Amino acid sequence: MSELTVRIPDYLRQRAEAVAGKEKMSLDQLVSLALVSHLSGWMAQDEMALRAKRGSWEKFQAVLDKVPEDEPAEYDRR
């Protein structure tokens, strides 16, 4: 495990301590959990951007063109 020193506003630390207390966890655990959560969101966004670059509207349209023009089944209607 490594140690990281950060500077945050006093009000933010107070809120974090309050949430950590309410959730019965240490401030370290809360900050780690929040960091993991936020990082995973950023990483997912990066992954989606990479996938989007590999995509092609032409290929997408070619797949859609294969869908029959039939009416949907009764159970699949709104």
C-alpha positions in Angstrom: 0.0 0.0 0.0 1.2 3.5 -0.6 0.5 6.7 1.1 -0.7 9.8 -0.7 -1.0 13.3 0.8 -3.5 15.6 -0.8 -4.8 19.1 0.0 -8.6 19.5 0.1 -10.8 22.2 1.4 -11.8 21.9 5.1 -15.5 21.7 4.3 -14.8 18.7 1.9 -12.9 16.9 4.6 -15.7 17.5 7.1 -18.3 16.1 4.7 -16.1 13.1 3.9 -15.6 12.4 7.6 -19.3 12.7 8.2 -20.1 10.2 5.4 -17.4 7.8 6.6 -18.8 7.9 10.1 -22.3 7.3 8.8 -21.2 4.4 6.7 -19.0 3.0 9.6 -15.8 3.1 7.6 -12.5 4.9 7.9 -11.8 8.1 6.0 -9.1 6.2 4.1 -11.6 3.5 3.0 -14.1 6.2 1.9 -11.5 8.1 -0.1 -10.2 4.9 -1.7 -13.7 3.8 -2.6 -14.6 7.2 -4.1 -11.4 7.3 -6.1 -12.0 3.8 -7.5 -15.5 4.7 -8.4 -14.5 7.9 -10.3 -11.5 6.3 -12.0 -13.6 3.4 -13.3 -16.0 6.0 -14.8 -13.1 7.7 -16.6 -11.7 4.4 -17.8 -15.1 3.3 -19.1 -15.4 6.5 -21.0 -11.9 6.0 -22.5 -12.8 2.4 -23.5 -16.1 3.6 -25.1 -14.2 6.2 -27.1 -11.8 3.5 -28.4 -14.7 1.3 -29.4 -16.4 4.2 -31.1 -13.3 4.8 -33.2 -13.4 1.2 -34.4 -17.0 1.4 -35.3 -18.4 2.4 -38.7 -21.8 3.9 -39.5 -21.7 2.0 -42.8 -21.3 -1.4 -41.1 -24.0 -0.5 -38.6 -26.4 0.5 -41.5 -25.5 -2.7 -43.3 -26.6 -4.7 -40.3 -29.8 -2.7 -39.9 -30.6 -3.2 -43.6 -30.8 -7.0 -42.9 -33.7 -6.6 -40.5 -36.9 -7.7 -42.1 -39.7 -5.1 -42.6 -42.2 -7.4 -40.9 -44.5 -6.1 -38.2 -43.3 -7.0 -34.7 -44.9 -9.9 -32.9 -47.9 -9.0 -30.6 -45.9 -9.5 -27.5 -43.2 -7.1 -28.8 -45.4 -4.1 -29.5 -46.0 -1.1 -27.4 
